[in-house]
Structure formats: C-alpha cells, structure tokens
Amino acid sequence: MKQALLIIDVQQELVDGNKEEKSVFNKEVLLDHVNAVINKALKSHALIVFMRDKDVADGKGPGFQIHKKVNVPTTAKIFDKAATNSFYGTALMDFLKENEVEHLVIMGCQTEHCIDTAVRTATVNHFDVTLVGDGHSTTDSSTLSAEKIISHHNEILHGHYNVDHFSVVRTAQEDLFEPIHDSYR
C-alpha cells in the first residue's frame, strides 16, 4: 500500500506566533513529533508532503517557511495553498493519485481549521487517514482552550467515516505506517 505523510502549515510564524497571534499550544512537542514521524515516514518509504498557507506571513519571508526546527527531507514535496482546504486549488490530489497513495498520515496546524478539513476531505476522496493525535495543534479560541480543541477533534475524528474510507487517531509513538483501518472494516 502506498502511503504519504501530509504535514500542514507547520510554518515559522504560525507555530511561533507574531505580534497579533500567540504561538500554538505545546509547540516544542509538536515540532518533536513532526520530526519523529518524518523519520518513520522515511523508514517506511512513504512520500512526504508539506503544505504551506499563503496567509502566513503574507506568503513570504522566513515566517512563511516551514519551521526551522523541522528536518525537511530533500525528497519532500511542498505545495502552497490559499484556502483552509489543502486539496482546494492545489496539485495535492493529483500528486497523491499519480503516486497511487491509499493511506494518509496527517499532522500540523491548525486543528479546527486545516487539519479537520484535510481529514474530512481525504476520506471523501478515497483515502484512509491516520491523524497523529499528538501531532497537531492550535491556539485558544474565545470559547475553548487549545488543549480542549485538540482533544475534541481527536475524539470526533477517530472513526470519522465516509462509507468506504475513514480516519483513526493514533499517537506519534505508534507505528503509523502500519495502518489499522482494516481491523475496523
């Protein structure tokens, strides 16, 4: 089975924050887990794809780039997006289909926006998804703490399905590139 690791919006300014926005919750743990899962993807010969949001740092400069603490492999593919949805207006879907990817491991920022949308969009487009439950983050909203937003999404996205394809939530320590979806079918 062909697999890909999809790392969404782990960009310098989004992760670290700026004058208007706080840094994401538990950013050091997030960055450590991103690097750990990249290593697992490399060992499993999975494709590695980064998405960058053009809204971050106005789409330019160091703040727009993938966070400096992330070990970006030279083989990684990088796509830029203008929407919350990583699949909208990008070549991501074509790239995944051309490479016959069936399973996506997803992590990054921000939980309630780009992560939630990517998981749901992937399942309706015939991918099984593993969301790295301790590998996505966000900031506090006016009603919920970042920690509660993350916990809530881990709960509602575990088992989220669209008949044939669905998502499961696992931790960065697990063997993410040994999918467990078939044990639930």
C-alpha positions in Angstrom: 0.0 0.0 0.0 1.4 3.4 -0.9 1.3 6.0 1.8 2.1 9.6 2.4 2.8 11.9 5.3 0.9 15.2 5.0 2.3 17.9 7.2 0.1 21.0 7.1 1.1 24.6 7.8 4.0 23.9 10.2 5.3 27.3 9.3 7.6 29.5 11.3 5.2 32.4 12.1 2.2 30.2 12.6 3.9 27.9 15.1 5.9 30.7 16.9 3.2 33.4 16.7 3.7 37.1 16.0 2.6 40.4 17.4 -1.1 39.6 16.8 -1.2 35.9 17.3 0.1 33.6 20.1 2.2 30.5 19.4 0.4 27.3 19.0 -0.2 25.1 22.1 2.7 22.9 23.1 4.8 23.9 20.1 8.0 22.2 21.1 6.2 18.8 21.5 4.5 19.4 18.1 7.9 20.0 16.4 9.5 17.0 18.1 6.6 14.8 17.0 6.7 16.1 13.4 10.4 15.2 13.2 9.8 11.8 14.7 7.1 11.0 12.3 9.1 12.3 9.4 11.8 9.7 10.4 9.2 7.0 10.5 7.9 8.0 7.0 11.4 7.8 5.6 12.0 4.4 7.1 8.6 3.2 5.6 9.4 4.7 2.2 6.2 6.9 2.5 6.0 10.1 0.5 6.4 13.3 2.5 4.3 16.3 1.6 4.3 19.7 3.2 1.5 22.3 2.8 2.2 26.0 3.3 -0.6 28.5 3.8 -0.1 31.7 1.8 -1.9 33.7 4.6 1.0 33.0 7.0 3.5 36.0 7.0 1.7 37.3 3.9 3.2 34.3 1.9 6.8 35.5 2.1 10.0 35.7 4.1 11.2 33.5 6.9 7.8 33.5 8.7 6.2 31.8 5.7 8.8 29.0 5.5 8.5 25.6 7.1 9.6 25.9 10.8 13.4 26.0 11.1 13.3 23.1 13.7 11.6 20.7 11.2 14.0 18.4 9.4 12.6 18.7 5.8 13.9 15.8 3.7 15.3 16.8 0.3 12.7 14.3 -1.3 9.8 16.1 0.3 7.2 17.8 -1.9 6.0 21.2 -0.9 2.7 22.8 -2.1 1.3 26.2 -1.3 -2.4 26.8 -0.7 -4.6 29.8 -0.4 -7.6 28.1 1.3 -8.2 26.2 4.5 -8.6 23.0 2.4 -5.2 21.6 1.4 -6.9 20.0 -1.6 -8.6 23.1 -2.9 -6.7 24.9 -5.7 -3.5 22.9 -5.3 -1.9 20.0 -7.1 -2.1 17.8 -3.9 -4.9 15.5 -5.1 -3.2 14.9 -8.5 0.1 14.2 -6.8 -1.4 11.7 -4.4 -3.4 10.0 -7.2 -0.4 9.9 -9.6 1.6 8.2 -6.8 -1.3 5.8 -6.1 -1.4 6.8 -2.4 -4.1 5.0 -0.4 -3.3 6.0 3.2 -2.5 9.5 4.5 -0.9 10.2 7.8 -1.9 13.8 8.7 -0.4 16.3 11.2 0.3 20.0 11.6 -1.7 23.2 12.2 -4.3 24.4 13.0 -6.5 21.7 14.4 -10.0 23.1 14.0 -9.3 24.6 10.5 -6.8 23.0 8.1 -6.4 19.7 10.0 -10.1 19.0 10.4 -10.8 19.9 6.8 -7.9 17.8 5.4 -9.0 14.7 7.3 -12.7 15.0 6.2 -11.8 15.9 2.6 -9.3 12.9 2.3 -11.9 10.4 3.5 -14.5 11.5 0.9 -11.8 11.3 -1.8 -11.0 7.6 -1.1 -8.1 7.8 1.3 -7.8 6.1 4.7 -6.4 8.6 7.2 -4.4 8.3 10.3 -4.5 11.6 12.3 -1.5 11.9 14.6 -3.4 12.8 17.8 -0.4 14.4 19.5 0.9 15.8 16.2 -1.5 18.7 15.6 -2.0 22.0 17.4 -3.8 25.3 17.5 -4.3 28.4 19.7 -7.0 29.2 22.2 -10.4 30.4 20.8 -12.7 32.8 22.6 -14.7 29.8 24.0 -12.2 26.8 24.2 -8.6 26.3 25.2 -6.3 24.9 22.5 -6.0 21.8 24.6 -9.8 21.2 24.6 -10.0 21.9 20.8 -7.3 19.3 20.2 -8.9 16.8 22.5 -12.4 17.4 20.9 -11.1 16.9 17.4 -9.2 13.7 18.3 -12.5 12.4 19.7 -14.7 13.3 16.8 -12.2 12.4 14.0 -11.4 9.0 15.4 -13.7 6.7 13.4 -15.0 9.5 11.2 -16.0 7.7 8.0 -17.5 8.2 4.6 -18.7 4.6 4.0 -15.5 3.1 2.5 -12.8 5.2 3.9 -12.3 6.7 7.4 -9.9 8.2 9.9 -8.3 6.8 13.0 -6.4 8.8 15.6 -3.1 7.4 16.9 0.0 8.8 18.7 3.3 9.7 17.2 4.9 6.8 19.1 2.8 4.2 17.3 3.7 2.5 14.1 1.7 5.0 12.0 2.8 3.5 8.7 1.3 0.1 9.6 -2.4 1.2 9.1 -5.0 -0.4 11.3 -8.1 0.5 9.3 -8.7 -3.0 8.0 -9.2 -4.3 11.6 -12.2 -1.9 11.8 -13.8 -2.8 8.5 
